[in-house]
């Protein structure tokens, strides 16, 4: 029976498998290119066709790897604990507290002249 993995582990396992497949395709591609080089201009059609097929398969594997690698950050973020509420925000006095400093925050929908002019 197959082991159940969380989505992040499953994606990582798929990436490992796809990278092994990619390596096998690269090795086959190198063998075919070597054989084609031996023939020079008289390369048999079946070798040229197989080189094209391996190129297509390699491009598809690379596309899948890119998609899975792109999904990893989002999956990792989903597994991280949510930030604690109240860690940063307005206090009862209307001041925003960060790093031990308090700064005045204008009410929503308003802006001070210095923030509009870029002076502050």
HELIX and SHEET records of a PDB file:
HELIX    1   1 UNK A    7  UNK A   39  1                                  33    
HELIX    2   2 UNK A   40  UNK A   42  5                                   3    
HELIX    3   3 UNK A   45  UNK A   79  1                                  35    
HELIX    4   4 UNK A  113  UNK A  117  1                                   5    
SHEET    1   A 3 UNK A  89  UNK A  90  0                                        
SHEET    2   A 3 UNK A  95  UNK A  98 -1                                        
SHEET    3   A 3 UNK A 101  UNK A 104 -1                                        
END                                                                             
